[in-house]
Amino acid sequence: MFTVYALYSEKFDKIYIGFTSNLQKRLISHNELGTKGWTIAFRPWKLIHTETFKSKKEAMNREKHLKTGVGREFIRNLIPKI
């Protein structure tokens, strides 16, 4: 199983979209263990959306769609308004 996920950094108003076969491990990497990459600069991250797929190809296609303007708008609409 593969999970497409969206993270939100409230402190920096940033979103991150990715996919993984191990969501718990990936979240720990984004928030604690990672030492390089784009996401370490915008910690902490909050998980705001997940979708599960049977194949890697399906997950990659959905991730690609969520990274389009339409997909990012969908994700932005999930962010709680305070």
Buried (B, 14 or more C-beta within 10 A) or exposed (E): EBBBBBBBBBEEEBBBBBBBEEBEEBBEBBBEEBEEEEBBEBBEBBBBBEBEBEEEEBBBBBBEEBBEEEBBEBBEEEBEEE
